[in-house]
Amino acid sequence: MRKWIITGGAGFIGCHAASRFLKAGDRVVVVDNLCRRGADSNLDWLRDQGLTDFIKADIRDKEAMRSIVAEHADADAVLHLAAQVAVTTSVSDPRSDFDVNALGTFNVLEAVRLAGGKPAVIYSSTNKVYGNLEHVRVVERDGRYAYENLADGVNESEPLDFHSPYGCSKGAGDQYVRDYARIYGLKTVVFRQSCIYGTRQFGIEDQGWIAWFCLATNRAQPFTIFGDGKQIRDTLWVGDLIDAYTAAIDRIDEVKGEIFNVGGGPTNTLSLLELVAILEAHFGRKLDPPFADWRPGDQRVFVADVGKAGRLLGWRPKVSTAEGVAKLLEWIGQNKHLFTV
């Protein structure tokens, strides 16, 4: 049996991780300030599964983080998921974005260091740390963008080029987590995540686009395509991401200090227009969403090369994009009571 501290444990990814670990018989301590839409519902869902350890706290509160980690210094791992997650919000309020993502991550790391460094730290980073990849040639093929030469996608040797306040704040956390392994000997692993989607994701327009498109269409609510809709992402089902977290903790002594790109890879990609077509077929009606200007920091293509995770973690994506979107649509259809207009 393991013991986990999960910051942002009532969020989309966090509640799935907590559920998985609870089912495995582990002890889970969920830390969340419950500010995100759907967090209360996710927390109730976890309590129905036996969660007993919930602490309402904010990662910006350094004393709270120190107290929590000190009280649970016997934990095997801190899964640090709490974050400000929208590029658009970071542009409109960069100070809050910095406080949550950069300072909040620093507070978590310091709490672990001051508690003796025993829990491993798994950090949820982002592909945005690579910036817009303007030097990588992009072509259009079959109505979608693609890398001209990177058949396997972007790997971890790609230079960092933080773009947008969100990219900067998450990138700062990314590098702090990496460096605390080198300087202080903490057992840390960074996951630079691509497009994560799945059930219990209460999508909004500026974050969680797959869930947002699916939810809006289900409710006959308009949504907007920013850019031309040909941009693609490699999509990763949330359960596959939890597999990667577990694999890292299983091998923590071998992979401490490592950074992994984790996404759907080149076999699981989706454009915005392709998702619209899937939704039109599913609901049997034409959608014709309006288009708007590109948003800051929006990459025309991002596909992660997940080869390193395969080699060192024995991990690979299992759920195809088609299967995952179908599962998400089924869940939304069965849980309309969770969503309010």
Helices and strands as residue ranges (DSSP letters): E 3-7, H 12-23, E 27-32, H 39-48, E 53-56, H 62-71, E 77-80, H 87-92, H 94-98, I 99-103, H 104-114, E 120-126, G 127-130, E 138-141, E 144-147, H 164-184, E 188-193, E 195-197, H 209-218, E 225-226, E 232-237, H 238-250, H 252-255, E 258-262, E 269-271, H 272-283, E 291-292, E 301-302, H 307-313, H 321-334, G 336-338
